[in-house]
Amino acid sequence: MIGHELGGRYQVIERIGGGGMALVYRAHDILLNRNVAIKVLRSQFVHDEEFIRRFRREAQSAASLSHPNVVSIYDVGQEDEIHYIVMEYVEGKNLNEIIKERAPLQVDEAVRIASQICDALDHAHQNQIIHRDIKPHNILIGRNGRVKVTDFGIARAVTSTTITQTGSVVGSVHYFSPEHAKGVATGEKSDLYSLGIVLYQMLTGSLPFLGESPISVALKHLQEEFEEPKLLNPLIPQSVENVILRSMRKNPEERYQSAKQMLQDLESCLLPERRSEPKAEFQDDDDEDKTRIIPAIKPIQRSQGNRGGNTERMRHSDEPEVPVSSGKKKWGRPALWIGLTLLILLAMASVVWYVNAKLVIPEVAVPNVINLSLNDAKAKLSELGIEVEEPVTEIYNPNYGEGIVYKQSKQENTKVKKNTSIQLTVSTAKPLTKMPDLSNQTFDEAVKALLDLGVAQNRISQDTRTSSDVAAGKVITQDPLPASDFDPEAVQVTLILSKGEESVTMPDLINLTEKEARAKLEAVKLVLEEVKEEASFSVDKGKVVKQWPYDKGVPTPPGTKITITLSSGYPPEALNYTYNLPVAPTQEGKKTKIRIEYADARNNGEKQEWGTRTITKNQVLSINMLLAPNKDGVVLIYRDGELYDTYPVSYVDAKNGTVPVPTLPEPSRTPDPTQAPTEPPPSEQPTSDPAMAPDQGGNSTGNGTGNNGGDNGANGTGNADQTGFVPGNGQQGDSAKHVASSNGKNKDKSLKHKDNKDH
């Protein structure tokens, strides 16, 4: 039965008990996900149609009981020749085990248990169901102390059928009521008698009637008185003993009239005012089963007068007178009584001999069959007349080989009667587990599934390979393969994970246009998914500022969707500003190398090279800068390779037109004695800068025109955002005039400047 599935939903797990009529298994209800107890009828009853019919009827009536102290019956069914009842599974012990462990029980605990049993019987009796087999084995005590009565309905079916079939009474003889022992109809009061015996056993640790055979015990129920409980346990209150005495009266009429009446007595028997009540008294005159002393029968002495009277009556009789000898008259009737008595005694002796021959079975000692094979164990037991209960329990035990017995229900040297059956437990082959299919799971998910099956973490490894069908990071295949058998304690599992498709190198898209970026991505099988925009100080408008999610040079799976961000140009708050820096040579007329560096909002504030100029006279150099609210500028000037000065340019000052104008440095006028005077060199033409035009006459954000007079009449143009003097870059004469018109202040100003020949 172990491992069998009854009714398509009850998975049998283990055997937890059994009796003369049925075996009890713990099973799991797959449909409702709960544990249940299943009682399966033994095979010798499955072919009796009358028994099966009554069994079903009684089991169904028991299923109608709904009480907290009654084990609930969930289902009744049949599968092939297996008849079973599915009932509530109570996790705990039965009362018989508790009595063996710690009897006698405390009085209040025993009364509490008896009260719950009585409450269950009251509910059953009201539903016209008589238990007929109340005993500690059928009383379950849950872990929470709740009492549950089981085996309702089965006892009635078993008793009626076995009496009909065999002419004997089947049940627990130590808990029989007298009427049960007689084989007559039993009723509610029979259950109360059995409950009284259970209460007696809980409080004394012993049974009221014991005997060498079931017949002798049954006769004691009928004829003998039991030893009073207080003689065995003086701690029992008189009120509690009175409950036992009344429930165990041999005459049913002297017992409690109902379970409800007994329950009321149990609930009040421990009250202080009742503990010392007088002992209950009962009348025994009407007890027909009580052992009595019958006086011997004496022969009747007749007087002479009587004889004469008889003779006279005989004479008037129509029948002829038959002479009777005096000897026959004296011994005839006593001989008749003696003969009848001897005949009855002979008949009773024959009955007793026949019953003993049938019921008294010789005992044998149970041998030790552990570590034997099942066949050897059966042969050894069979030699002693002991049977092996079928089916044999088969459960894997790592300490024993396959087919070896490692447990027997009765210990070695236990005395049992011949033809008794014992249960053997045999070790099976080590059960193997089916490998689950872990495909398309992540590594963590697959490991969790294997750990749940008992595979140790250190016996799980992984490997990777490229795959165009399975997403990266998920299982492609495994070793062992799915559905193969494996031993969780020894298997080595390898999970093959996908790396995705063969990766490509992410190209650099920065400073490309959208069209260029798209073409570059398509060339390596990547997809341009989204285009965003953001302001940038460093990248020209319309070109890529960022690429996501991979930077250049990173291995990227083919087909990956890429997002680029294009520059929308400078932010609206950015300010283009021209900083005019006056410079002078170290000595007038002597060449001086001027190098300019600056930093502004572009390139994250890093320094940029503006350019280098070689000058021999004072000049103003225009430096175009980009400023922002949080990005100020700075200008650095180097003369002949040495840092001369640093000029900060604030965004706020530039916006408000309040940037300080550096003072024009004065070159030294002292001639160099080591150098002969030469003609002043022509104006140096500075090298052009890609971002600036420093050689165009003064540069600024406004527009202006400079007129240069002189011998050559050169003209220069420039820009200005401030009013004031802006020097030109053309050739200057003695009477050169410079006129600048500025759009920065929205008005024209004319400035005349007369150059000194010394310049």
VOGU-3710 file (C-alpha; in Angstrom, 3 decimals, decimal comma):
1> mighelggry> 0,000/0,000/0,000  2,914/2,351/0,666  3,195/4,714/-2,306  -0,180/3,581/-3,694  -2,666/6,256/-4,760  -6,254/5,507/-3,743  -9,159/7,083/-5,530  -6,843/9,139/-7,705  -6,159/11,593/-4,850  -4,929/9,846/-1,663
11> qvierigggg> -1,165/9,161/-1,735  -0,411/6,521/0,929  2,701/7,499/2,915  3,138/5,112/5,839  1,349/2,653/8,072  0,475/4,092/11,496  -1,646/1,378/13,109  -3,868/-1,601/12,684  -6,214/-4,034/14,369  -7,987/-7,286/13,782
21> malvyrahdi> -10,296/-5,812/11,172  -8,376/-3,069/9,390  -5,034/-1,380/8,820  -4,573/2,357/9,218  -2,291/4,434/6,998  -1,263/8,066/6,909  -1,877/9,511/3,446  -1,799/12,864/1,678  -4,893/14,258/0,014  -3,450/15,655/-3,211
31> llnrnvaikv> -6,626/17,550/-4,098  -6,988/19,433/-0,794  -3,290/19,377/0,170  -3,750/17,903/3,636  -2,852/14,756/5,575  -5,579/12,180/6,189  -5,877/8,780/7,851  -7,108/5,890/5,702  -8,530/2,707/7,234  -8,325/-0,246/4,850
41> lrsqfvhdee> -10,237/-3,472/5,527  -8,184/-6,609/5,788  -8,354/-8,976/2,856  -10,360/-11,711/4,659  -13,469/-9,510/4,740  -13,507/-8,213/1,163  -15,430/-11,149/-0,340  -18,382/-11,110/2,082  -21,135/-9,124/0,346  -23,229/-8,812/3,502
51> firrfrreaq> -20,258/-7,430/5,418  -19,371/-4,991/2,656  -22,954/-3,742/2,457  -23,161/-3,187/6,205  -19,680/-1,685/6,290  -20,657/0,941/3,737  -23,966/1,719/5,408  -22,453/2,108/8,858  -19,461/4,100/7,579  -21,809/6,486/5,794
61> saaslshpnv> -23,913/6,930/8,921  -20,748/7,611/10,957  -19,807/10,238/8,395  -22,939/12,139/9,403  -21,403/12,816/12,834  -19,986/16,298/13,259  -18,527/16,910/16,708  -15,202/18,329/17,968  -14,534/15,097/19,894  -15,290/12,750/16,986
71> vsiydvgqed> -12,799/11,966/14,235  -14,414/13,261/11,062  -14,994/10,844/8,193  -14,270/12,478/4,839  -14,795/9,757/2,271  -15,686/6,097/1,726  -14,497/4,260/-1,353  -13,454/1,090/-3,094  -10,638/0,420/-5,518  -10,535/-3,124/-6,895
81> eihyivmeyv> -10,743/-5,271/-3,749  -9,620/-2,491/-1,414  -12,411/-1,029/0,738  -11,362/2,055/2,618  -12,579/4,928/4,756  -10,835/8,316/4,665  -10,910/10,196/7,953  -9,359/13,087/9,828  -5,676/12,658/10,689  -4,961/13,436/14,360
91> egknlneiik> -1,326/14,102/15,173  -0,638/12,802/18,685  -0,992/9,533/20,658  -3,798/7,178/21,504  -4,969/6,832/25,098  -3,569/3,303/25,383  -0,032/4,627/24,795  -0,530/7,368/27,383  -1,817/4,863/29,976  1,204/2,619/29,388
101> eraplqvdea> 3,578/5,565/29,749  2,254/7,230/32,911  -0,760/5,519/34,486  -2,341/6,135/36,914  -3,237/9,534/35,499  -4,072/12,572/37,587  -7,747/12,538/38,630  -8,614/15,841/36,950  -6,901/14,770/33,683  -8,705/11,422/33,642
111> vriasqicda> -12,073/13,055/34,325  -11,427/15,647/31,601  -10,652/12,921/29,039  -13,683/10,853/30,104  -15,929/13,932/29,834  -14,872/14,552/26,233  -15,406/10,866/25,354  -18,837/10,999/26,968  -19,710/14,171/25,055  -18,795/12,394/21,794
121> ldhahqnqii> -20,926/9,373/22,738  -23,878/11,613/23,563  -23,668/13,158/20,077  -23,416/9,708/18,464  -26,317/8,264/20,461  -28,531/11,180/19,482  -27,789/10,224/15,873  -28,690/6,558/16,550  -25,090/5,359/16,267  -23,705/2,971/18,892
131> hrdikphnil> -19,949/2,657/19,076  -19,713/-0,855/20,645  -15,923/-0,803/20,863  -14,942/1,982/23,275  -11,376/1,301/24,444  -8,172/3,351/24,900  -6,882/2,227/21,485  -9,803/4,066/19,817  -9,310/7,301/21,796  -6,852/9,732/20,182
141> igrngrvkvt> -5,285/12,608/22,151  -4,080/15,445/19,931  -1,062/17,606/20,685  -3,431/20,339/21,892  -5,071/17,954/24,380  -8,240/17,554/22,318  -9,799/14,081/22,643  -10,998/12,407/19,449  -13,076/9,205/19,382  -12,564/7,087/16,297
151> dfgiaravts> -13,936/3,850/14,745  -17,590/4,890/14,789  -19,723/2,604/12,662  -17,074/-0,024/11,942  -17,594/-1,843/15,248  -21,299/-2,246/14,573  -20,672/-3,716/11,124  -17,920/-6,003/12,400  -19,911/-7,302/15,369  -23,157/-8,067/13,573
161> ttitqtgsvv> -21,460/-9,758/10,663  -19,005/-11,873/12,622  -21,721/-13,090/14,982  -23,793/-14,146/11,987  -20,876/-15,854/10,299  -18,983/-17,526/13,120  -21,277/-17,570/16,114  -18,670/-15,726/18,219  -18,277/-12,203/19,554  -15,496/-10,096/18,059
171> gsvhyfspeh> -14,109/-7,114/19,897  -11,970/-6,103/22,871  -13,048/-8,564/25,557  -11,551/-6,535/28,420  -13,975/-3,693/27,655  -17,091/-5,819/26,913  -20,358/-5,066/28,626  -22,112/-8,113/30,129  -24,822/-8,002/27,487  -22,117/-7,834/24,810
181> akgvatgeks> -20,491/-10,928/26,297  -23,843/-12,741/26,161  -24,110/-11,985/22,466  -27,428/-10,176/22,864  -28,346/-6,799/21,417  -26,235/-3,939/22,735  -27,251/-0,343/23,084  -26,203/3,036/24,403  -25,615/1,713/27,940  -23,031/-0,767/26,602
191> dlyslgivly> -20,898/2,188/25,487  -21,216/3,730/28,971  -20,072/0,430/30,594  -16,988/0,413/28,353  -16,307/4,080/29,182  -16,444/3,196/32,879  -13,722/0,572/32,316  -11,596/3,125/30,441  -11,942/5,577/33,368  -11,108/2,726/35,785
201> qmltgslpfl> -7,938/1,917/33,820  -6,832/5,570/33,620  -7,103/6,010/37,413  -5,703/2,630/38,527  -3,382/1,597/35,716  -5,006/-1,844/35,540  -8,079/-3,526/34,060  -11,011/-4,625/36,254  -11,152/-8,151/34,796  -8,218/-10,286/33,684
211> gespisvalk> -8,118/-13,949/32,709  -6,170/-16,649/30,956  -8,477/-16,684/27,953  -11,089/-14,437/26,353  -13,844/-16,805/27,587  -12,717/-16,511/31,188  -12,622/-12,709/30,948  -16,108/-12,653/29,385  -17,473/-14,855/32,174  -16,001/-12,513/34,777
221> hlqeefeepk> -17,900/-9,632/33,172  -21,052/-11,703/33,647  -20,522/-13,159/37,110  -17,767/-11,539/39,179  -17,372/-8,223/40,924  -14,320/-6,079/40,228  -11,964/-4,664/42,822  -13,074/-1,175/43,797  -10,896/1,605/42,345  -10,171/3,300/45,701
231> llnplipqsv> -8,540/0,127/46,962  -6,007/0,413/44,135  -5,659/4,208/44,195  -6,728/5,874/47,475  -6,360/9,324/45,866  -9,558/8,803/43,862  -12,374/10,960/45,320  -15,510/9,056/46,329  -17,573/11,059/43,838  -15,357/9,846/40,966
241> envilrsmrk> -15,465/6,248/42,192  -19,271/6,486/42,280  -19,240/7,383/38,576  -17,218/4,234/37,818  -19,389/2,018/40,046  -22,601/3,199/38,459  -21,390/3,018/34,845  -20,079/-0,545/35,385  -23,219/-2,116/36,855  -23,926/-5,502/35,293
251> npeeryqsak> -27,629/-4,696/35,080  -28,051/-2,063/32,330  -31,048/-0,584/34,154  -28,826/0,396/37,091  -26,368/2,304/34,903  -26,719/5,853/33,667  -29,778/6,190/31,470  -27,919/8,221/28,845  -24,505/9,593/27,986  -25,801/13,071/28,730
261> qmlqdlescl> -26,639/12,027/32,311  -23,172/10,524/32,781  -21,579/13,663/31,296  -23,392/15,856/33,832  -22,118/13,637/36,653  -18,532/13,793/35,301  -18,635/17,579/34,988  -19,672/18,003/38,633  -17,874/15,127/40,373  -14,783/17,205/41,191
271> lperrsepka> -16,682/20,025/42,879  -15,580/20,449/46,512  -19,050/19,671/47,884  -19,159/16,345/46,024  -15,664/14,944/46,628  -16,618/13,358/49,967  -20,132/12,192/49,134  -21,209/8,753/50,454  -20,477/5,621/48,482  -23,183/4,656/45,985
281> efqddddedk> -25,308/1,625/46,996  -27,133/-0,711/44,594  -29,645/-3,549/44,956  -28,299/-6,923/43,805  -31,444/-9,093/44,252  -32,543/-8,855/40,661  -29,207/-9,652/39,103  -29,853/-12,920/37,300  -26,208/-13,401/36,410  -24,866/-13,194/39,930
291> triipaikpi> -23,335/-16,392/41,297  -25,772/-18,010/43,738  -25,768/-20,987/46,184  -28,549/-23,405/45,262  -29,671/-25,819/48,096  -29,454/-29,516/47,360  -32,661/-31,256/46,256  -34,027/-33,725/48,889  -36,429/-36,698/48,162  -40,036/-36,100/49,228
301> qrsqgnrggn> -41,182/-38,188/52,259  -44,822/-39,228/51,983  -46,879/-40,136/55,067  -49,034/-43,263/55,360  -52,097/-41,149/55,299  -51,052/-39,718/52,107  -50,550/-43,140/50,716  -54,011/-44,132/51,767  -55,446/-41,046/50,265  -53,631/-41,727/47,117
311> termrhsdep> -54,885/-45,293/47,083  -58,362/-44,105/47,552  -58,056/-41,700/44,677  -56,576/-44,420/42,541  -59,537/-46,544/43,097  -61,838/-43,944/41,686  -59,637/-43,511/38,735  -60,567/-44,897/35,349  -56,994/-46,193/34,872  -55,988/-49,575/36,192
321> evpvssgkkk> -53,917/-49,599/39,344  -50,260/-50,346/38,771  -48,451/-51,833/41,683  -45,224/-49,950/42,535  -42,502/-51,408/44,647  -41,314/-49,439/47,637  -37,655/-49,428/46,368  -38,494/-47,683/43,153  -40,571/-45,106/44,940  -37,647/-44,341/47,236
331> wgrpalwigl> -34,817/-43,945/44,621  -36,487/-43,137/41,303  -36,797/-39,377/41,494  -33,366/-38,626/43,055  -31,736/-40,814/40,452  -33,490/-38,806/37,765  -32,201/-35,512/39,176  -28,705/-36,868/39,588  -28,681/-38,204/36,045  -29,858/-34,896/34,631
341> tllillamas> -27,240/-33,044/36,644  -24,482/-35,358/35,456  -25,703/-34,996/31,882  -25,652/-31,205/32,133  -22,192/-31,209/33,691  -20,959/-33,536/30,987  -22,392/-31,256/28,311  -20,817/-28,174/29,900  -17,477/-29,930/30,155  -17,708/-30,841/26,493
351> vvwyvnaklv> -18,472/-27,227/25,591  -15,568/-25,955/27,679  -13,228/-28,512/26,117  -14,397/-27,562/22,629  -14,032/-23,835/23,290  -10,578/-24,278/24,769  -9,565/-26,461/21,856  -10,644/-23,706/19,493  -9,571/-20,605/21,416  -6,616/-21,655/23,556
361> ipevavpnvi> -3,668/-21,558/21,159  -0,114/-22,412/22,184  2,353/-19,548/22,417  5,730/-19,259/20,713  8,640/-16,827/21,076  9,168/-14,385/18,202  12,617/-14,846/16,622  14,889/-12,059/15,437  14,651/-11,772/11,625  16,397/-8,412/11,203
371> nlslndakak> 19,249/-8,482/8,649  17,657/-11,492/6,919  16,269/-11,406/3,400  12,496/-11,318/3,186  12,260/-14,945/1,986  14,549/-16,193/4,765  12,589/-14,205/7,348  9,281/-15,665/6,133  10,702/-19,205/6,248  12,037/-18,734/9,790
381> lselgievee> 8,732/-17,367/11,042  6,726/-20,024/9,233  8,626/-22,774/11,050  7,265/-21,400/14,330  3,732/-20,931/13,001  3,982/-17,132/12,719  2,648/-15,443/9,613  3,974/-12,348/7,862  1,371/-9,659/7,414  0,740/-8,682/3,827
391> pvteiynpny> 1,527/-6,414/2,198  5,067/-6,106/3,512  6,109/-2,513/4,186  8,890/-1,464/1,830  10,835/1,683/2,706  14,365/2,581/1,685  16,905/2,467/4,520  20,463/3,552/3,674  21,889/1,221/6,338  20,456/-1,968/4,795
401> gegivykqsk> 20,657/-3,618/1,406  17,760/-4,075/-0,951  15,284/-6,753/0,212  16,740/-6,968/3,742  14,438/-6,836/6,791  15,368/-3,990/9,149  12,287/-3,732/11,338  9,743/-6,145/12,845  6,565/-5,145/14,658  7,151/-7,548/17,575
411> qentkvkknt> 10,474/-7,665/19,353  12,608/-10,753/19,721  11,435/-13,270/22,394  7,985/-11,695/22,609  5,416/-14,422/23,362  2,663/-14,668/20,742  0,120/-17,308/19,833  0,593/-19,480/16,824  -0,860/-18,168/13,563  -0,288/-14,613/14,789
421> siqltvstak> 0,871/-12,289/12,035  3,632/-9,693/12,437  4,560/-6,781/10,254  7,988/-6,670/8,592  9,666/-3,624/7,078  12,073/-4,293/4,206  14,596/-1,925/2,678  14,150/-1,217/-1,007  16,664/-0,095/-3,590  17,736/3,475/-3,153
431> pltkmpdlsn> 15,058/5,600/-4,818  16,283/7,748/-7,683  14,954/11,169/-8,574  13,872/12,362/-12,009  15,990/15,222/-13,285  13,756/18,258/-13,959  13,944/20,284/-17,171  15,852/23,468/-16,297  15,864/24,962/-19,813  15,297/28,718/-20,104
441> qtfdeavkal> 15,769/29,209/-16,351  18,359/31,550/-14,930  21,300/30,021/-13,104  19,908/31,051/-9,709  16,488/29,574/-10,516  18,020/26,296/-11,658  20,242/26,068/-8,576  17,253/26,614/-6,277  15,322/23,820/-8,012  18,281/21,439/-7,598
451> ldlgvaqnri> 18,809/22,378/-3,946  15,143/21,567/-3,288  15,808/18,073/-4,670  18,719/17,553/-2,268  21,641/18,324/-4,601  24,480/20,043/-2,726  25,622/23,478/-3,914  29,219/22,327/-4,447  28,052/19,693/-6,948  26,467/22,243/-9,289
461> sqdtrtssdv> 28,704/23,875/-11,920  28,135/26,026/-14,975  29,571/26,567/-18,437  28,709/29,074/-21,162  28,329/29,080/-24,902  26,918/31,416/-27,515  23,344/30,881/-28,675  21,029/32,745/-31,005  17,937/30,900/-29,661  18,292/31,257/-25,872
471> aagkvitqdp> 18,550/34,599/-24,117  21,827/35,420/-22,438  22,122/34,159/-18,853  19,590/31,327/-19,234  20,104/27,570/-19,352  20,531/26,042/-22,822  20,937/22,430/-21,699  22,103/20,400/-18,723  23,941/17,250/-17,717  22,272/14,914/-16,669
481> lpasdfdpea> 19,526/15,455/-19,211  15,892/16,110/-18,203  13,816/13,077/-17,060  16,904/10,961/-16,411  17,220/9,163/-13,060  19,835/10,455/-10,655  20,950/10,132/-7,046  20,740/13,575/-5,374  23,534/12,667/-2,961  26,087/11,738/-5,625
491> vqvtlilskg> 25,178/13,489/-8,886  27,345/16,189/-10,486  25,175/18,671/-12,389  26,527/20,941/-15,122  24,364/23,785/-16,411  25,175/25,187/-19,866  24,265/28,889/-19,907  23,758/31,073/-22,969  26,049/34,009/-23,680  23,662/35,172/-26,376
501> eesvtmpdli> 24,845/35,737/-29,927  28,521/36,399/-30,755  29,185/39,969/-29,591  30,363/42,936/-31,727  32,497/45,924/-30,758  30,526/49,057/-29,968  31,636/51,883/-32,344  32,394/55,461/-31,252  29,421/57,666/-32,190  30,487/60,906/-30,457
511> nltekearak> 30,577/63,966/-32,756  28,774/62,093/-35,548  25,515/63,267/-37,064  22,402/61,143/-36,627  22,694/59,822/-40,165  26,347/58,917/-39,710  25,632/57,224/-36,353  22,762/55,165/-37,796  24,887/53,962/-40,689  27,749/53,034/-38,379
521> leavklvlee> 25,420/51,015/-36,098  23,759/49,165/-38,964  27,166/48,160/-40,243  27,773/46,107/-37,048  24,167/44,783/-36,722  23,117/47,165/-33,977  19,819/49,064/-33,947  19,352/52,802/-33,415  16,224/52,816/-31,264  15,884/56,333/-29,841
531> vkeeasfsvd> 17,303/59,807/-30,474  17,333/62,418/-27,703  18,577/66,002/-27,506  20,369/68,034/-24,865  22,388/71,232/-24,760  26,161/70,959/-24,943  29,061/73,331/-24,557  31,532/70,968/-26,176  29,757/69,386/-29,151  28,354/71,205/-32,141
541> kgkvvkqwpy> 24,636/71,280/-32,668  23,240/68,199/-34,404  26,088/65,900/-33,427  26,168/63,001/-30,934  26,932/63,933/-27,355  26,187/60,558/-25,680  25,613/56,914/-26,605  23,841/54,328/-24,419  23,945/51,635/-23,055  27,432/50,754/-24,273
551> dkgvptppgt> 30,502/52,974/-24,639  32,876/52,640/-27,545  34,979/49,486/-27,685  32,666/47,441/-25,388  31,566/43,955/-26,632  27,875/44,210/-27,487  25,366/41,470/-28,412  24,103/41,790/-31,997  20,684/43,339/-32,304  21,120/45,473/-29,176
561> kititlssgy> 19,041/48,655/-29,269  21,118/51,812/-28,906  20,050/55,294/-27,788  21,984/58,425/-28,871  21,773/61,997/-27,603  22,340/64,836/-30,075  23,608/68,275/-29,166  21,003/71,021/-29,411  23,776/73,641/-29,315  24,652/75,979/-26,512
571> ppealnytyn> 22,019/76,407/-23,826  19,949/79,583/-24,099  21,591/81,166/-21,070  25,077/80,879/-22,631  26,836/84,181/-23,461  29,318/84,844/-26,273  31,772/87,431/-25,009  34,892/89,051/-26,518  37,566/89,871/-24,011  39,964/92,606/-25,223
581> lpvaptqegk> 43,394/92,093/-23,695  46,027/94,868/-24,086  49,579/93,529/-24,410  52,965/95,244/-24,622  56,519/94,157/-25,418  59,024/93,889/-22,639  60,961/96,764/-24,325  59,662/99,146/-26,875  60,832/98,157/-30,313  62,123/94,815/-29,124
591> ktkirieyad> 60,356/91,608/-30,206  58,367/89,937/-27,461  56,616/86,575/-27,812  53,099/86,664/-26,359  51,156/83,368/-25,826  47,510/83,357/-24,727  45,561/80,524/-23,025  41,966/80,718/-21,882  39,272/78,534/-20,315  35,520/79,029/-20,575
601> arnngekqew> 32,300/76,977/-20,554  33,478/74,746/-23,384  35,343/71,477/-22,837  34,354/71,330/-19,157  36,475/74,335/-18,305  39,733/72,889/-19,580  42,373/75,364/-20,811  42,513/76,051/-24,549  45,305/77,536/-26,624  44,286/80,883/-28,176
611> gtrtitknqv> 47,511/81,502/-30,075  50,960/83,111/-30,047  51,905/86,612/-31,224  55,284/88,318/-31,623  54,933/92,029/-30,966  57,245/95,021/-30,785  54,662/97,565/-29,596  51,517/97,814/-27,606  48,488/95,977/-28,987  45,002/94,795/-27,938
621> lsinmllapn> 44,209/91,111/-28,570  40,536/90,012/-28,760  39,640/86,634/-27,259  36,187/85,213/-27,999  34,815/83,299/-24,991  31,650/81,354/-24,095  30,331/81,921/-20,590  27,441/80,448/-18,594  25,858/81,166/-15,193  27,960/78,543/-13,497
631> kdgvvliyrd> 30,858/78,564/-15,923  33,087/81,640/-15,693  36,181/82,220/-17,836  39,824/82,951/-17,270  42,631/84,339/-19,528  46,319/83,584/-18,999  49,112/85,581/-20,695  52,681/84,353/-21,134  55,571/86,696/-22,160  58,628/85,010/-23,566
641> gelydtypvs> 57,542/81,685/-22,109  56,830/82,907/-18,585  53,379/83,408/-17,059  52,867/87,133/-16,864  49,338/87,443/-15,471  45,880/85,767/-15,100  42,589/87,598/-15,698  39,274/86,077/-14,498  36,176/86,828/-16,571  32,899/86,525/-14,628
651> yvdakngtvp> 29,607/85,614/-16,379  27,753/88,215/-14,327  30,259/90,983/-15,106  30,243/90,086/-18,803  26,436/90,187/-18,922  26,303/93,519/-17,110  29,222/95,029/-19,097  31,344/95,477/-15,978  34,320/93,301/-16,815  37,458/95,158/-15,639
661> vptlpepsrt> 39,708/96,301/-18,517  43,337/95,396/-17,876  45,814/98,306/-17,737  48,019/98,582/-20,804  51,501/97,588/-19,692  54,186/100,187/-20,287  57,206/98,847/-22,226  60,677/99,820/-21,129  62,097/102,898/-23,045  65,732/102,262/-22,139
671> pdptqaptep> 67,602/101,243/-25,270  69,501/98,063/-25,170  73,225/98,976/-25,285  74,117/95,705/-26,876  71,830/96,177/-29,809  72,261/98,704/-32,569  69,234/100,831/-33,384  67,273/99,436/-36,225  64,266/100,439/-38,149  61,097/99,523/-36,386
681> ppseqptsdp> 59,831/96,246/-37,799  56,648/96,169/-39,651  53,568/95,083/-37,727  53,639/91,394/-36,998  50,915/89,444/-38,655  49,796/86,911/-35,952  49,224/83,393/-36,866  45,607/82,588/-37,445  43,610/80,552/-34,889  40,903/78,181/-36,127
691> amapdqggns> 38,411/79,578/-33,693  39,449/83,193/-33,684  40,551/85,949/-36,079  42,866/87,975/-33,925  44,526/89,649/-36,977  41,293/91,330/-38,119  41,210/94,863/-36,762  39,648/94,854/-33,182  37,282/91,942/-32,608  34,137/92,190/-30,566
701> tgngtgnngg> 30,490/91,152/-30,635  29,405/94,420/-32,161  30,216/95,727/-35,629  32,456/98,641/-36,300  34,655/100,290/-38,986  38,171/101,589/-38,455  39,672/104,089/-40,904  43,383/104,163/-40,945  45,115/107,125/-42,597  48,664/107,370/-43,540
711> dngangtgna> 50,902/106,791/-46,412  49,250/103,550/-47,451  45,634/104,367/-46,499  44,942/100,866/-45,141  41,482/100,030/-43,915  40,502/97,517/-41,184  37,208/96,198/-39,981  36,380/94,805/-36,513  33,631/94,073/-33,948  32,920/95,704/-30,614
721> dqtgfvpgng> 30,233/95,335/-27,900  31,436/98,261/-25,858  31,753/101,960/-26,485  35,250/103,172/-26,343  38,510/103,067/-28,093  39,185/100,049/-30,255  42,565/100,087/-31,972  42,805/98,896/-35,537  45,340/96,569/-37,024  46,101/98,522/-40,222
731> qqgdsakhva> 49,187/100,580/-40,963  49,098/103,805/-39,008  50,484/107,211/-40,060  51,216/110,292/-38,126  47,715/111,594/-38,559  45,885/108,291/-38,466  42,437/108,501/-37,120  40,427/105,604/-35,854  36,733/105,737/-35,813  34,686/102,889/-34,316
741> ssngknkdks> 30,992/102,627/-34,319  29,523/100,216/-31,716  26,206/98,364/-31,799  26,637/97,234/-28,128  25,107/100,495/-26,825  22,969/101,175/-29,883  24,687/104,490/-30,611  27,673/105,756/-32,589  30,673/107,296/-31,119  33,663/108,830/-32,928
751> lkhkdnkdh> 36,946/108,720/-31,267  40,059/110,351/-32,556  43,367/109,030/-31,674  46,655/110,521/-32,585  49,431/108,057/-32,670  52,672/109,099/-31,245  55,666/108,509/-33,462  57,372/107,000/-30,472  55,068/104,071/-30,785
//
